[in-house]
């Protein structure tokens, strides 16, 4: 009876071939190149490609010899591989297991006549390496990383004031210039600044280090008119500044933000600080900076926070295919990873994913991770709207008993909700009547119109700040401050925290 090899989640490292293709060997040699360039893998010859059943090969010895010949002549540089004969369960026929090791002399090319191509593994496919992936492989073969490469800037062109002050604050030790810049890899011996130095210098000369942050209205992009409640692009600064700016944006756009009391950080928040810090740090230090024209995106919705960074997993695997408890620690940028470890922004032991997941222990909704060849994304549920991890038995029973009744009135409820929520006119009418009563003759008609426009956008549900108002009405932030002061005096809006305001809803206050 034919046997079968189960691939499970290891499809990234396994290929199946019914027989050896001798006339067009590129069909399987590209997988040899891909395995050597990523994390290694197996090609099983004598197996059906769809069901993975072992049916065997007619001449195992001749097939093994041909495989060795073709790999040696068409894969450059020489790749490390092993051939093992395995039983097929079919009489007088065996199969072959070709195991290809990865590295260390990256990149590995398929070479034939005028063709020289490097392949990488994406999921269960062997695909041609992109320019950025090929550049990464070349650096890997040289045992270098992007952040270690020299730039066109000299030490006199940059400053490291923030790095020096932050290092002193976080470690208690002095950062001595230029000695430590050289020893840590930010500057070469000839005073040439490395890419790591450009990422940590005060000027932030690497344009694609920027972070684009957006607070969306609702749960999807583009589903509501004027759906961007707040947005900001942070750039042209040290990645330490970018990290702090992105954290502040998330905090200011969270209904329940983390707060500091004494030496303890309160965690009764929409998003746990430690998880937010971990994801942002990983997005900055593990992203692929060679992909020009890209940036890290921070997208906040009513029910979740999404952080997306350019570049997939370094070894070509997909995070969603892996056991999250055993994800290998891989650093695309060694120098900035090291300094962030010294500054205690990250754990050098590679336990970040575990801490992110553990911060949602008490909630049913968990963080999710996704990657492909283009980007890596982490989604953190909003804990203020997430469900508890366990429902009490009496609540569960009550829910079960009332389920049928709920279903019977569901259609009617949906119709009522749809009527009430269509353009939410009832709420706007209520707000206008209340506002006009509050302001009397104190405001000009233009100011009243502006308040109405602001309400149409933010309603009672969302907060806003001075910059939002300034951009919306085309006025200065000082003008926005005056507008806010008037609204506060008339109890139209209330202050939630520093530079964060919300309309006062007297129906629920």
C-alpha positions, -999 to 999 in steps of 0.1 A, spaced: 0 0 0 15 34 -9 26 56 20 21 93 24 43 121 40 23 147 57 35 183 52 12 200 77 24 235 84 58 228 69 48 233 33 72 262 32 101 236 34 86 208 13 81 201 -24 68 169 -41 77 156 -76 62 125 -92 94 119 -112 126 137 -122 122 162 -149 154 159 -170 145 179 -201 132 209 -181 150 206 -148 144 243 -139 109 232 -126 126 217 -96 160 233 -95 144 267 -87 132 250 -55 168 240 -48 179 276 -52 149 288 -31 156 264 -2 193 273 -2 184 310 -1 159 307 27 157 281 55 164 248 36 139 222 27 130 188 11 121 178 -24 105 143 -24 108 125 -57 84 96 -64 54 112 -47 22 125 -62 20 163 -60 -16 165 -50 -21 137 -25 15 132 -15 13 94 -20 46 76 -25 44 56 -57 82 52 -62 107 57 -90 117 33 -118 154 36 -113 164 52 -80 202 50 -85 201 66 -120 177 93 -107 200 101 -78 230 104 -101 211 128 -124 199 149 -95 235 153 -83 248 161 -118 222 188 -124 225 205 -90 263 206 -94 262 221 -129 233 245 -126 233 258 -91 260 283 -82 277 285 -58 278 249 -48 249 241 -25 249 216 4 225 187 -1 218 151 8 200 123 -10 183 96 10 164 66 -4 130 59 13 105 32 10 74 37 -11 52 9 -1 51 -1 -38 68 -34 -47 104 -30 -60 102 8 -61 117 34 -38 115 72 -35 142 98 -29 144 126 -3 165 155 -15 174 177 15 189 211 7 206 231 34 205 268 35 236 291 32 261 301 40 273 314 6 242 335 -4 228 341 -29 224 308 -47 215 311 -84 200 288 -110 225 291 -139 220 279 -174 233 293 -207 225 331 -203 202 327 -174 212 335 -138 183 337 -114 180 336 -76 148 321 -61 133 324 -26 106 305 -8 72 322 -2 49 298 16 47 267 -6 60 285 -37 95 290 -51 95 325 -67 121 348 -83 137 370 -57 128 407 -59 156 433 -61 153 440 -24 154 403 -16 184 398 -38 202 427 -21 194 412 13 208 378 2 240 395 -11 244 412 23 237 380 41 264 362 20 288 389 31 277 385 67 265 421 67 232 439 72 217 470 57 222 491 87 260 483 87 265 497 52 283 531 49 263 561 37 274 592 19 273 613 51 302 621 74 302 625 111 303 663 107 270 662 88 250 647 117 244 649 154 234 624 181 221 646 209 190 625 215 208 592 214 234 604 239 207 617 263 185 586 259 214 563 265 223 581 297 187 581 309 180 544 302 214 528 311 228 553 336 261 553 316 276 581 295 276 578 258 311 590 247 315 605 213 329 595 189 343 563 207 309 546 213 296 556 178 324 536 163 323 507 187 285 503 183 286 505 145 271 540 139 302 554 124 332 538 106 368 544 114 371 570 87 341 590 101 317 577 75 282 574 90 265 540 85 229 535 77 223 527 114 239 560 123 215 577 98 185 560 115 196 571 150 209 606 142 188 636 151 183 645 114 167 613 103 181 613 68 167 580 57 133 590 42 117 556 43 120 554 81 88 574 84 57 563 102 22 572 89 -5 571 116 -42 573 110 -72 572 134 -101 559 112 -138 564 119 -155 530 123 -140 496 116 -129 499 80 -112 524 57 -133 544 34 -167 533 47 -178 566 62 -176 601 47 -146 620 62 -135 587 78 -100 599 88 -105 614 123 -68 621 128 -37 615 108 0 624 110 32 615 92 63 613 114 96 616 96 130 633 94 140 623 129 157 596 149 138 564 151 138 569 188 117 601 182 95 582 157 89 555 183 78 581 209 57 600 184 38 569 173 32 558 209 18 593 216 -5 592 186 -19 558 197 -23 571 233 -40 603 222 -64 585 199 -74 558 225 -105 564 245 -89 547 275 -52 555 272 -25 541 295 -15 565 323 14 568 347 8 568 385 39 571 405 63 545 392 36 522 379 20 523 345 -18 516 346 -29 490 321 -66 495 321 -64 508 286 -77 501 251 -42 487 242 -16 475 266 15 497 265 40 468 266 23 452 235 22 485 216 58 492 224 69 457 214 50 458 180 63 493 172 99 485 181 97 453 159 83 473 131 112 498 132 141 475 137 130 444 116 115 462 87 132 462 53 147 496 48 159 487 13 123 490 -1 124 526 -10 91 545 -10 76 525 19 68 533 55 54 518 87 17 522 89 -3 526 122 -40 523 117 -64 527 146 -101 516 142 -129 515 167 -122 478 175 -85 473 167 -50 487 161 -31 475 130 7 480 127 22 471 93 58 472 83 75 467 49 92 433 43 82 398 53 100 372 74 137 372 69 138 335 61 109 336 37 85 318 60 50 331 69 43 339 105 7 325 102 22 291 93 44 289 124 39 279 160 40 314 177 56 298 207 86 287 186 92 316 162 130 319 156 146 352 166 160 368 134 174 403 131 173 420 97 192 450 112 218 439 138 231 473 149 198 491 156 185 459 172 215 459 195 210 496 206 173 491 212 182 462 234 207 483 253 180 510 258 156 483 271 131 490 243 131 453 235 140 419 250 172 404 235 159 369 242 134 371 214 103 367 237 83 396 223 55 376 206 49 358 239 45 390 258 22 405 232 -1 374 234 1 373 272 -12 409 275 -45 396 262 -48 366 286 -81 378 300 -98 384 266 -114 362 241 -100 382 211 -62 377 207 -36 395 187 -31 382 152 0 380 131 3 379 93 32 381 68 39 377 31 68 386 9 58 423 10 49 432 46 44 420 82 13 430 101 2 427 138 -34 434 148 -42 442 185 -78 441 195 -93 470 214 -95 456 250 -123 480 259 -147 463 234 -132 428 234 -150 400 251 -139 385 284 -120 352 280 -147 333 300 -184 339 303 -200 332 337 -222 301 336 -253 320 346 -248 345 319 -242 318 293 -274 300 304 -294 332 303 -281 339 268 -291 304 256 -326 308 271 -332 342 255 -316 333 222 -348 323 205 -366 354 216 -337 375 204 -339 359 170 -376 367 168 -372 404 174 -339 407 155 -354 417 122 -375 444 138 -345 457 158 -324 459 127 -351 479 109 -354 504 138 -316 507 141 -313 514 103 -339 541 106 -323 558 136 -288 555 122 -295 567 86 -273 599 86 -281 600 123 -303 631 117 -320 627 151 -287 631 169 -277 661 148 -311 678 154 -308 672 191 -272 686 192 -281 718 172 -311 725 194 -291 720 226 -261 741 212 -283 770 202 -299 771 236 -264 770 253 -247 797 232 -277 821 228 -263 852 210 -227 847 222 -214 831 189 -214 844 154 -232 823 128 -199 813 113 -187 798 146 -220 780 150 -216 765 115 -181 754 123 -193 737 155 -219 719 135 -194 707 109 -171 695 137 -200 676 153 -209 660 120 -174 646 118 -168 635 153 -202 631 169 -203 620 205 -182 590 197 -148 603 189 -122 627 203 -103 655 185 -75 680 192 -63 714 182 -45 702 150 -77 685 138 -96 717 141 -69 738 126 -67 716 95 -104 712 92 -111 750 91 -78 762 76 -68 782 107 -38 784 129 -34 762 160 -37 794 181 -70 801 164 -81 765 171 -72 771 208 -95 801 209 -123 781 193 -118 754 219 -118 779 247 -152 793 236 -167 758 233 -154 748 268 -169 779 284 -203 770 270 -200 733 280 -203 722 243 -171 701 246 -152 687 275 -114 680 279 -105 643 282 -68 647 286 -40 669 273 -51 683 239 -79 658 236 -116 669 235 -150 654 230 -186 667 226 -206 667 258 -237 644 256 -261 655 283 -283 625 275 -258 601 290 -236 623 312 
